Amino acid sequence: MMDWRDWELFCEVVEHGGFSAAARVLGHPKSSLSAAVQRLESQLGLRLIERTTRHLRLTDAGETIYRRVQPLFIALHETKSEALAMSTAVAGTLRIKSPYEFGAHHAGPVACELMARYPDLTIRIDVEHEIVNPVAENYDIVFAMLEAPLPSAGIVIRRVFTLERGLFAAPRLLEQFGEPRTIEDLARLPLLAGPNDTAWAIIAPGGKAEHLAIEKARLVSSNAHIRLQAALAGHGVLRVTASFTRAAIEAGTLVRLLPDHVCEPLSVHALLPARQFVPAKVRCFLDALEVHAHGGAAEVTEPLPG
């Protein structure tokens, strides 16, 4: 009797480029994936994969079978997801990936609110800056700060959240350098930047857009909390969402610089697996996040068409 799970595991090994990578993504032992492919090869009487210590290469037969079978499993999983989405129950596990800044101050509070409201809902939030494909990595939602390129295949951009950003520094830094009044003044201060920052777009009071080049930042980190710690310690100017510094502003440990200037807002897109029907747990989370963003100071949520 043919075990279709072996066919699917063969496709997973090919899609992820090897047994080890597929084992990490699926959470299966590498040996079980190897055994599944060997069973399939034995049943078909065909060699599908040539194995070496470093590389995986498909045979001609393996390439043909993968090309024909993989779309069938994609359609099967999409059909299953669509069927589950017909239920209105907000339950099960909601898997989310988010950059730290957005996760800590937006996705996190919404997750706590929904867990209190729906006792059968379990939420997993992985906090990383890297943008991944939600289909390949098995996430229901991937939040992406669009200062890096998006993966192109199998992606639905469901909504975009536009968040206000500002420039902040510790009083001790201003005691050393003086408080900047213009972009030229600001350029003389050390900066704390993200790894993709090349220039900060800032609109002056008269409406003129200026760009502050990031030539040699004092600190570079994709983690907004690390940049915040450096700012609190007086090591440089921080550009970050306003909500992220609210507590420090209230405590007087940070001050907002050039308050009459407007920083380019941060756009965060919600990436979903490519399917027509969205599960109730995902719709519920995005709706609650929209309410949360509307309730924040000077924050706007814009639904994308479609």
N, C-alpha and C positions, 0 to 999 in steps of 0.2 A: 504493500500500500504506500502510495506517495505521500510524504510528509511535506505539506506546503510551507511549514515553518522553516524547513531547511532551505527552500527556495528564497524565502524572504531574508534569512540570515546571510545567504550568499550575496544578495543584492546589497545588504547593509555593509558587508565587508568591502565590496567594490566601491560603494558610494563614499565610504570614509577612508579609502586608500590603504587598507590593511587590517589585519586581525587585531592588532593592539589598539589602534584608534577606534575601531568599531566596538571593541570590548569596553573601552572607557566610556563611550557615549551611551551604550546600551546597559552598562552595569552588569554585563555577563562575563564569566571567565573566558579568557582567550581560548582555552582548550575546548570549550563547548562550541565556539564558533568554528574552530578547525574541524571538530568532529562532524558538525552539521554539513560543511562543505564536502568533506570526505564521503559521507553517506550519499549525498546528492550525486557526486561523481561516480560512485559505485553503482547506484541505481540507473544512471543514464549510460554508463559505460563510456564516459567522456572525461577527458582532463579539462577542467574549466580554468584553473589558476595555476600558473607556474610560480613556485615559491622560492625565494632566496632569503638570505639573512637580512637584507636591507630593503628589498623591493618586492612588489607584487605586480605580476603581469598577467593579463587575461590572455587565454588562448583564443583562437578565432571562434571556436565553439562557445567559449565563455562570453566573449563579446556579443555574439549574436543572441544568446539566451538572456543576458543582462538587458540588452536594448529592448527586447520584446516583453520581458517579464516585469521590469521595474515599474513601467507606467500602470500595470495592473494593480500592483500593491499600493501605489500612490492613490489610485482611484478607490481602492477598498478602504484605506484609512480615511479618506475624505468622506466616504459614504457613512462610515461608522461615526465620525465626528458630527456630521450633519444629523444623523439619527439621534445622537445624544443631545444635540442642541435643541431638539424639539421639546425636551423636558424644560419646564419653567423652574425646576428646583435649583437653587444656588447651593451646590454641594460638590463634594469631591475635592481634588487638589488643583489649585490654581498656581501654575508655574510662571514666575516673572523674572526677568533679568533687567537690571537698571543700573545706570551710573550712580555713584555714591550720592552726589549732591541731590539728584532728583529722588532717589530712593529714600534717603533719610528724611527729607522734609516734605515729600509729597506722597510717594507710593506707600511709605511706612505708616503714616497716620491713617490713610484710607484703609490699609489692610487691617489695622486694629479696629477701626470702626465697623468693617464688614464682618470680622470674626465675632464681634459682640452681637451683631444682628443675625448672623447665620451660623448656628452652632455646628452644622454639618460641613462647613467649608473649612478646608485646610489650605494655607497659603505658604508657598516657598518663594522667597525673594533672594536671588543671587545678585550680589552687588559687585559689578565689574564694569570697567569702562569700555571694554572691547565690544564692538557691535557684532552680533552673530545672526545667522539665519534661524528664525524660530522653528522652521520645519526640521532642519537638520539637527538642531540641538534640543528639540522637544520642549519648547517653551510655548505657553499660551499667549504671552505678551513679551515683547522685547522693547524697552524704552531706549531710544537712541538720540543722543545729542548730535545734531547734524553739523558738527564741525569735522566730521570724518566721512569718507564715502560709504554708501550703503551696499550691502550685498544685493545683487540684482535679481537672482533667481528665486521664484516662489515667494514673493513678499507682497503683503497688502499693507499699505500705510493707511491705517484706519482714522487716526486723529492726530492733530498736532497741538501741543500746548506751548504757548508763548509766554515766557516768564521774564519779568523785569530784572535787569541787572544794574549794579552800581559799582562804584569804586570806593574802597575802604582802606583805612590805615589806622595804626595805633597812635595815640597821642605822643608816645615817646619818639616815633619816627618823625612826626611833624616838629617836635622840639629840636630835632637834629637838622632837618632840611628846610623847615618852614612849610606852611600850608600852601599848596599850589593854587593859583588863581586861573591859570591857563593851561592848555595842553603842553605848551613849551615848558612851563614850570614842572608839570607832571613828568615830562621826559627826563628830568634830572634826578628823579627818585628811583630807587631800586624797585623792580617789579617781580611779582610772583605769578607765574604763568602755567597754563596747561601745555601738554606736549604738542598740541596742534595749533597753538597760538602763534601767528606770525605778525599780526597787527590787531590792535583793538580799535574798532570803529566807534567814534564818539561824535555826537551831534552837538555843536555849540548852541548857545541861546538864540543866535540869529538864524539858525537852521542850516548852517554850513556843516557838512560832514567832514570830519578830520580823522586821520588814522595815526595811532601811536604805534610805531614799529617796536616789535619785541626782538631786539638784537642780542641782548645778553641778560636774560632774566637771572635774578639772584637765586631763585628756586623754580624748578620745573617739576610738576607732578600732576598726574591725572586725577589724584584724590583731592577733592575740594577741602576735606577736613585737614589734610596735611598743610595745604596752602593757608587755611584759616589759622592753624596753629602758628605758622611762620608770621602771619600778619599780626596776630596778638602779641607775639614776641618782639615786634618792631622791626622785622627784617625786610619789609617791603609793602608795596601797594597791591591789594587784592581786588580782582574783578570777579564778582560772584553774584548769584541771585540774591535779591534783597531779603527774602525770607530766611536765607542761610545765616545772615548776620544779625537778625532781629534781637536776639538775646544779648549779644555783645554790644550792640548800639545802646540798648536800654541800660546796660551795666556801665556804659562809659568806657569800655575797654577798646572800642573801635569808633571811629567817626567816619561819616560819609564825605568823600572829597568831591569837589566840583558838583554840588547838588543841582546847579542850574544847567548842567550838561546831561545828555541822555546817551546811555550806552546801548549798543546793539543788543536787543533782547536775545535770550537763549531759546532756541526752538528745540523742543523734545517731541519726537514722533513715536507713536505707538505702532510697532510693527507686529502684524498678526500672521499666522500661517495662511497660505493662499487657499481659502475655501469660501463658499458662498454664505454658509450659515455660521454664525458666531455663537458659541455656548453661552448659556445664561450667566455663568459665573464671570465670563469675560465682559459681557455687556454691562453687568452690574458694577464691576470694578471701574470700567471706563466712565460710566455715568457718575459714580460717586467721586471719581477723581476730577471730573469736570466741575461738580459742585464745590469741591475743595478748592480748586484753582480760582473759581469765581469769588470765593470767600476770602482769599488772600489779598493783601494790600497790592493794588495796582497790577494784578495778574489777570490775564485773559486767556480763556480757552476757546479755540476755534475748531469746530468740526470740519474735517475735510469732506469734500463732496464724494459721494459713493460710499 
